[in-house]
Amino acid sequence: MTLPRYTGVTVQTTTNAPAPAATVTVTLHNTSVPADLFSDENGATPLANPLTSDAVTGLFTFCVANGLYDITVTGLTVTPYTIPGVQLVYLGAPVGQLFLATVTLTDAQIKALPTTSVTLVAAPGVGQIILPLRGLLTTSFVAPYTNINAAGAFLSIALGVFPATNVPFSFIPNDAAIVAGSPTGFSDLFTSTTPKRQDLVPWANTEGVDQWGPITGANARTTVDNQPLVIGVDNQGDGDLTGGDPANTLTVTGYYLIL
C-alpha cells in the first residue's frame, strides 16, 4: 500500500517565521501513541518519531499510514504548538495523488525572484501534470521591499520556466487596469511589515468578463506535461527587488494533484 506524505515547516507562531531544528512529534489523534513514520511512500525506510526539522528552513516531511494524527512542535526556537486532527489519506493512482508542498524563501531568494525563480514542486515525470487545488502565501517581513514596478509587477506561481504563460494559481498583481478592488496587491504584500496571508486558488481570467463569468484557460498538452511548479516575480524589466532584511521570509504552501 502506498502511504500518504506530509510536508510542513516548523514556525514561531508569534511571527510566522520558520523555527529551524524544532522537534516534531506525530501521534494518533487525541492520544499519546506515537505513529510509525517512514521516509518513503512504500514504507520501506522507518523514520524517527520525534523527528527534527531542517536546521535552516524548518522543513520536515514524513510518510504514514492513512489516518488521523496530531502533530506537535516543540524546541528551543519555538513556542510549543499542536496541529490537531490532521487527516492523511493516499487517494491512489486512479484519481490522482494528493500532495502538499511547502517552501520558505529567504530574503535573498525573495529579492532575486524577478530573475531567479524558486521551485515549489519538481517536474512530476513524462506524461504527468501538476494540478493545483489550493494554496497559501504567508509573509514575515521585518523590513519592506523596494524597486517594485508600480504599474505592472506581479508574483506568479506557474508551470514551467518563469515567466511562464501557464499560471495555475491566481497571481498577485500591481495592475492599474484593474478597476475593482485594490490595483496594488503585490505592493500591499511586499511593502508591509505586518504579517499577511494571501489565499491562492486555481487561476481563471476574471478581468473584463461578461455575464458568463470567469473564463478558464486551455493549454497545449506539451506546455504543461512534466513541468515544475515555480514561484517567480515579473518586475517588468526593473530588475531584482531591493530593501528587505536578512530576517525576512516568504512561505508558500500548495495542495496539488499529480495526474
N, C-alpha and C positions, 0 to 999 in steps of 0.2 A: 504494500500500500504506500502511495506517495504521501508524504507529510506536508502540511502547510508550513510556510515560512513567515516569521515575524521579524521585521526590521524597525528599529527605532533609534532615538537619540536621547540620552540622559540629559536633563536640563535642570538649571536652577530656576525653580518655579517663580521666584520674585522678579526675574529679569528675562526669562525665556532663553538665556544664554546657555550654550552647551556646558554640561558638567562632566569633564573628562575623568576617566579612571574611576567611575562610580560602580557600585556593586548592584547587580540586577538579580533579583530572586523571583523565580516563576513558580507559583503554587497552584494547585487545584482550587477553583473558585470557592471562597468562604471557608477554606481550610488552611492548615499549615503544612500540608503534604506537598513536598517538592515534586515538580513534574520532571519526567525523563526528557531531557533535551538532547538534540543532535545537531551536528553542523551541516548535515546534508539531508535532502528530501527523501532519500531512501532509508534513512535511519541506520546507516552502517557505522557512523562515527559518533560515539557519545560525546556530549558537551557538558562541561562542569555546570552545576547549578548550586549556588550562585555563580554567575559569570561576571566578568569585568568589562565595562565599556571601553572604547578606544581611548588611549591616553591623550589624544589631541582633539578629536572631533566628538567624542562621547557616543559614537555609533556602536550599536550592538545588533546582533542577529542570531536567531536560533530556529530550529525546526522542532515540531512537537506534534503529537497525535491530535486528531480532531477533538475539540473540547472547549470548555470554558475555563479561563485562567485569570489569576490576579498577578500583576507584575509590580513588584515593589523595588524602589530605587533608594539606596542609602549610600553613605560615604562622607568623606571629609569635605568634599567640594559641593555638597548638595544638601538642601533641606529634605529630609525623607518624605517620600510620597508614594502612593499606590494607584495604579491604573486598574480598577476592578472590572471583573466580568468581561474580559477580552475573549470574544468568540473567534476561534480559529478553525477554519474548515477548508480542506482541499476540495475544490469543485470538480476536478477531474478533467481530462482532456476533451471529452465530448462537448462540454460547454465552456471550455477555456480555463486557464489557470489564473486565479485571482491573487494578485500580489500587492504589497505595499513597499514603496521605496521612499527613503528619506535621505537628503543630503544637506549638510550645513556648510555654507560658504564662508570663508574667511574674508576679512576686509580687503586683502589683496585680490582675491578672486572676484569680489563684488565690483571693485573698481575696473577690473580688466574685462568684465562681461561684454563690452562693445566689441572687443577684438578676440577674446578667448572664451568660448562657451564652456559650460560645465555639464558633464553628463549626469543625468538623473537615473536613467535606465539604459544599460548597454543594448546594442543591437541583439534581437532575440534569436536570429538564425534565419537561414534561407527559407522562404515561403511562409514566414510568420510575421505578424503585425502586432504592434503595441496599441491597444485601445484604451485610452484613459477614461476613468469613471468620475473621479472627484479628486480635488487637490486642495492644499492649504499652503499659503506662503506666510511666514512669520518673521518680522523684523525685530532686531535687538540692536539699536544704534546708540552709541554714546555721542557721536558727532555726525552731522548731516553730510550728504554728498553734494558736490557742485559739478559744474560743467555738464549740466543736463540740458539738452536741446528742448527749449520751452514749447516748441510747436509740434515736434514730431517724434520724440524719443518714445520707445516703448519696450517693456520687458515681455518676452515671449518664451513659452515652453513648447518646443517644436520637434517634429520628427525630421531627422536628417541633419545635414551640416547647416549651422546657423550663419546668416539669417536664412531660414527655410520658409517655403510657402505653405507647408503643411503644419498648421498651428492647431494641435489637438486640444489645448486648454485655452480658455479666454485669456487674451493678452491684456496688459495694463498700460494704457497709452497716455501720452500728452498729445491731445488732438483737438485743435481749435475748431475742427469741423463737427465735433460732437455738440449738438445743440441742447441736449437734455442731460442733466446731471453735471458733475464736475468734469471739465476737459483736461484736468491736470492730475489724473490719478497716479501716474508714475512719480511726479514731483511730490505729491501728497505723502507717498510712502518713503521716498528716499531722502527728503529734506527734513524729515521729522525725527526727533529723538524719543517720541512716545512709542512704546512697543505696539505694533499693529499686526493684524492678521487679515489676509486677503483670501477670500474663498475663490477657488478655481473650478470652473465647470467646463465640460466639453464645448469647444468653440462652435459658434454659428454666427453668420453675418446678420447683425441686427441693425446696422446703421442704414437709415434711409429705406427701411422695409415698408411695404404696404400692408393692407389688412390680412394678407396671408401669413404674416408673422415672420419669425426668423427663417433664414434660408441656410440649409446645411450645404457644405461643400462636397464635391466629388473629386477624387484624386485618382490619377492613373496608378494602377497597382504597383508598377515599377518604382514609383516615387515614395511609397510607404512600406513596401516589403523590406524586412531586415534592416530597419533604420533605428538608430538610437533616439532616445528622448532627451533633448538637451535644453539647458537654460541659457538664454542669451539676451543681450540688450542691443537694440538698433538705435544708435545715437545720431543718426542722420549725418554721418561723416564728421562729427565733432570730436571723435576720439574717445579715450577712456574717461571714466568718471574721476573726479578729484575729491579732495576733502576726506571725510570718513575718519576712522580711528582704528588702531590695531585691535581694539576690543569689539568692534562691530561684527555681527554675524547675521546671516540671512538663511533661514531654514525653509526648504521646500519639501513637501510630502505629497505623494500621489498614490491613489489606488488605481490599478490598471489590470486589464486582461491581456494575455498573450494568445492570439488566435491564429 
